[in-house]
């Protein structure tokens, strides 16, 4: 399957934690990724997790992977206004094709 | 090398014209990818190269689209007889052979009038 699903919108207050969720389709994906896209810009790699890991922490970012449910989440601690952007999860499927979710638009309210 | 670069950043053209975009990947990266992104959507895979060989093409890539990577370094994406539905952001990415992480360029935004 090709559908990688994300909720479309998330609003949080500055200083709170944000949790962005993603459901992917291919259980054989080796890596799963989170990208950030600011208005009018290309995609910036935020972090990735190898499929044999359950969790990865990188400064304010925590990635959780539930392989059984094919669920990936990105937690941003102490969310700042500069974190406002669209966040895409992506998986690699056979043929080395990346499949991206539709993106979650994060709005941080001062 | 500071990353993946794409030129031009913006292109406005009239329907029926041909356009060509260029992508310069990170210099040691063997793999190069093209994606298309329309408003409110995630990027959609178009094609990718391993060195100069085009290994995979999406069914989204109609016969009006052609991509080349003649020397295994930069790549071009040409769209012939552009249609209004071709208006989108065209993204290029590159990766090393043995790691699959893709690094994206800033994109070329195409508007077909």
HADDOCK unambig.tbl for C-alpha pairs under 7 A between the chains (distance, minus, plus):
assign (segid A and resid 41 and name CA) (segid B and resid 106 and name CA) 5.51 0.50 0.50
assign (segid A and resid 42 and name CA) (segid B and resid 104 and name CA) 6.37 0.50 0.50
assign (segid A and resid 42 and name CA) (segid B and resid 105 and name CA) 5.84 0.50 0.50
assign (segid A and resid 42 and name CA) (segid B and resid 106 and name CA) 4.02 0.50 0.50
assign (segid A and resid 42 and name CA) (segid B and resid 107 and name CA) 5.67 0.50 0.50
assign (segid A and resid 43 and name CA) (segid B and resid 104 and name CA) 5.74 0.50 0.50
assign (segid A and resid 44 and name CA) (segid B and resid 104 and name CA) 6.85 0.50 0.50
assign (segid A and resid 45 and name CA) (segid B and resid 103 and name CA) 6.77 0.50 0.50
assign (segid A and resid 97 and name CA) (segid B and resid 45 and name CA) 6.75 0.50 0.50
assign (segid A and resid 98 and name CA) (segid B and resid 45 and name CA) 6.66 0.50 0.50
assign (segid A and resid 100 and name CA) (segid B and resid 42 and name CA) 5.50 0.50 0.50
assign (segid A and resid 100 and name CA) (segid B and resid 43 and name CA) 6.16 0.50 0.50
assign (segid A and resid 101 and name CA) (segid B and resid 42 and name CA) 5.68 0.50 0.50
assign (segid A and resid 102 and name CA) (segid B and resid 41 and name CA) 4.89 0.50 0.50
assign (segid A and resid 102 and name CA) (segid B and resid 42 and name CA) 4.53 0.50 0.50
assign (segid A and resid 103 and name CA) (segid B and resid 41 and name CA) 6.88 0.50 0.50
assign (segid A and resid 103 and name CA) (segid B and resid 42 and name CA) 6.01 0.50 0.50
